[in-house]
Amino acid sequence: MYHRVLPPEGPRLQTEPPVCYPNGDTTPAVRALVAEHYLAACSTRPGWHRIRDDHHMIRRIALHQNISRDETSLLARLSGWI
């Protein structure tokens, strides 16, 4: 099931965008396989990603229209207040 994450023609580290794990589903084995072929991968874990964090588990900050409709709402989301 997880082997489909990799491109069939092999790794292209300089041109491939980060992998996004479907629904955030991943295991240590999947992350190791992805790390062999990609520079980075996006998780569904919320929060800020720091340079020392695992680049194959990049965190996200969810921004949707109802959260970022105005500057106050956007800043509240980015600050972690909401």
GROMACS elastic network, one bead per residue, 0.5 to 0.9 nm:
[ bonds ]
;  ai    aj funct       b0    kb
    1     4     6  0.64205   500
    1     5     6  0.85732   500
    2     5     6  0.58652   500
    2     6     6  0.84529   500
    2    26     6  0.84038   500
    2    30     6  0.68123   500
    3     6     6  0.62750   500
    3    30     6  0.81730   500
    3    33     6  0.85034   500
    4     7     6  0.73063   500
    4     8     6  0.80797   500
    5    19     6  0.75129   500
    5    20     6  0.87713   500
    5    21     6  0.80896   500
    5    30     6  0.89949   500
    5    34     6  0.77054   500
    6     9     6  0.85485   500
    6    10     6  0.72177   500
    6    11     6  0.76599   500
    6    19     6  0.86313   500
    6    33     6  0.85434   500
    6    34     6  0.71863   500
    6    37     6  0.73809   500
    6    38     6  0.86618   500
    7    10     6  0.55923   500
    7    11     6  0.69112   500
    7    12     6  0.86527   500
    7    37     6  0.89433   500
    8    11     6  0.85864   500
    9    12     6  0.86642   500
   10    37     6  0.76021   500
   11    14     6  0.89924   500
   11    16     6  0.81004   500
   11    36     6  0.81901   500
   11    38     6  0.70041   500
   12    15     6  0.57306   500
   12    16     6  0.57713   500
   12    37     6  0.72520   500
   12    38     6  0.75603   500
   13    16     6  0.56584   500
   13    17     6  0.83631   500
   13    37     6  0.65560   500
   13    38     6  0.54865   500
   13    39     6  0.62159   500
   14    17     6  0.84831   500
   14    38     6  0.87199   500
   14    39     6  0.82880   500
   16    19     6  0.83305   500
   16    38     6  0.72234   500
   16    39     6  0.84497   500
   17    38     6  0.81295   500
   17    39     6  0.84757   500
   17    40     6  0.79418   500
   17    41     6  0.84946   500
   18    38     6  0.67547   500
   18    39     6  0.68715   500
   18    42     6  0.66170   500
   18    56     6  0.84505   500
   19    34     6  0.78299   500
   19    38     6  0.73135   500
   19    39     6  0.88284   500
   19    40     6  0.66098   500
   19    42     6  0.60879   500
   19    43     6  0.88329   500
   19    56     6  0.82732   500
   20    23     6  0.84664   500
   20    24     6  0.75127   500
   20    40     6  0.89911   500
   20    41     6  0.55795   500
   20    43     6  0.64190   500
   20    44     6  0.85490   500
   21    25     6  0.58249   500
   21    26     6  0.65427   500
   21    41     6  0.72295   500
   21    42     6  0.64646   500
   21    43     6  0.60645   500
   21    44     6  0.79309   500
   22    25     6  0.58027   500
   22    26     6  0.82182   500
   22    43     6  0.86716   500
   23    26     6  0.88241   500
   23    43     6  0.83492   500
   23    44     6  0.71317   500
   24    42     6  0.80585   500
   24    43     6  0.52451   500
   24    45     6  0.76948   500
   25    43     6  0.81949   500
   25    44     6  0.85997   500
   26    29     6  0.80697   500
   26    30     6  0.58862   500
   26    31     6  0.67286   500
   26    43     6  0.84941   500
   27    30     6  0.51306   500
   27    31     6  0.62162   500
   27    32     6  0.86100   500
   28    31     6  0.50968   500
   28    32     6  0.61409   500
   28    33     6  0.86708   500
   29    32     6  0.51369   500
   29    33     6  0.62897   500
   29    34     6  0.86766   500
   30    33     6  0.51059   500
   30    34     6  0.61225   500
   30    35     6  0.84944   500
   31    34     6  0.50547   500
   31    35     6  0.59662   500
   31    36     6  0.86892   500
   31    41     6  0.85032   500
   31    56     6  0.66010   500
   31    57     6  0.82094   500
   32    35     6  0.50479   500
   32    36     6  0.64908   500
   32    56     6  0.87844   500
   33    36     6  0.53212   500
   33    37     6  0.70423   500
   33    38     6  0.88753   500
   34    37     6  0.54068   500
   34    38     6  0.57554   500
   34    39     6  0.83937   500
   34    40     6  0.81957   500
   34    41     6  0.77423   500
   34    56     6  0.76354   500
   35    38     6  0.53667   500
   35    39     6  0.65536   500
   35    40     6  0.72558   500
   35    41     6  0.83256   500
   35    55     6  0.87338   500
   35    56     6  0.66963   500
   36    39     6  0.82662   500
   38    41     6  0.73829   500
   38    56     6  0.83459   500
   39    55     6  0.72301   500
   39    56     6  0.74663   500
   40    54     6  0.85393   500
   40    57     6  0.76090   500
   40    58     6  0.74590   500
   41    55     6  0.64211   500
   41    57     6  0.57783   500
   41    58     6  0.61375   500
   42    45     6  0.86287   500
   42    55     6  0.80795   500
   42    56     6  0.65116   500
   42    57     6  0.55109   500
   42    59     6  0.65430   500
   42    60     6  0.76245   500
   43    46     6  0.83853   500
   43    56     6  0.77093   500
   43    57     6  0.50315   500
   43    58     6  0.54808   500
   43    59     6  0.57250   500
   43    60     6  0.71669   500
   44    57     6  0.83325   500
   44    58     6  0.80966   500
   44    59     6  0.63778   500
   44    60     6  0.62704   500
   44    61     6  0.89355   500
   45    57     6  0.79278   500
   45    58     6  0.77261   500
   45    59     6  0.50564   500
   45    60     6  0.61739   500
   45    61     6  0.84982   500
   46    59     6  0.53937   500
   46    61     6  0.55830   500
   46    62     6  0.73477   500
   47    59     6  0.54955   500
   47    60     6  0.55985   500
   47    61     6  0.56116   500
   47    62     6  0.87853   500
   47    80     6  0.82892   500
   48    58     6  0.83639   500
   48    59     6  0.59261   500
   48    60     6  0.66346   500
   48    61     6  0.70057   500
   49    52     6  0.83877   500
   49    53     6  0.64374   500
   49    54     6  0.85607   500
   49    55     6  0.85229   500
   49    57     6  0.87313   500
   49    58     6  0.58912   500
   49    59     6  0.53204   500
   49    60     6  0.75469   500
   50    53     6  0.53065   500
   50    54     6  0.85610   500
   50    58     6  0.86787   500
   50    59     6  0.89516   500
   51    54     6  0.81446   500
   51    55     6  0.80484   500
   52    55     6  0.82388   500
   53    56     6  0.86702   500
   53    57     6  0.78187   500
   53    58     6  0.76447   500
   54    57     6  0.54618   500
   54    58     6  0.67850   500
   55    58     6  0.55498   500
   61    77     6  0.80643   500
   61    78     6  0.74114   500
   62    67     6  0.84433   500
   62    77     6  0.83068   500
   63    66     6  0.81817   500
   63    67     6  0.59629   500
   63    68     6  0.61875   500
   63    74     6  0.78972   500
   63    77     6  0.77768   500
   63    78     6  0.88913   500
   64    67     6  0.52325   500
   64    68     6  0.60665   500
   64    69     6  0.81034   500
   65    68     6  0.53017   500
   65    69     6  0.53891   500
   66    69     6  0.55598   500
   66    70     6  0.88088   500
   66    73     6  0.83302   500
   67    70     6  0.79674   500
   67    73     6  0.56864   500
   67    74     6  0.61551   500
   67    76     6  0.86546   500
   67    77     6  0.69263   500
   67    82     6  0.86817   500
   68    71     6  0.69032   500
   68    72     6  0.81004   500
   68    73     6  0.54229   500
   68    75     6  0.81469   500
   68    76     6  0.89959   500
   68    77     6  0.77620   500
   69    72     6  0.85200   500
   69    73     6  0.66002   500
   69    74     6  0.71088   500
   70    73     6  0.54758   500
   70    74     6  0.62415   500
   70    75     6  0.87147   500
   71    74     6  0.50896   500
   71    75     6  0.60644   500
   71    76     6  0.84767   500
   72    75     6  0.52383   500
   72    76     6  0.60762   500
   72    77     6  0.86529   500
   73    76     6  0.50786   500
   73    77     6  0.62485   500
   73    78     6  0.86977   500
   73    82     6  0.84129   500
   74    77     6  0.51929   500
   74    78     6  0.62241   500
   74    79     6  0.85758   500
   75    78     6  0.50620   500
   75    79     6  0.59741   500
   75    80     6  0.85656   500
   75    81     6  0.85948   500
   76    79     6  0.51991   500
   76    80     6  0.63504   500
   76    81     6  0.51884   500
   76    82     6  0.58798   500
   77    80     6  0.52467   500
   77    81     6  0.59537   500
   77    82     6  0.50664   500
   78    81     6  0.76207   500
   78    82     6  0.82118   500
   79    82     6  0.78086   500
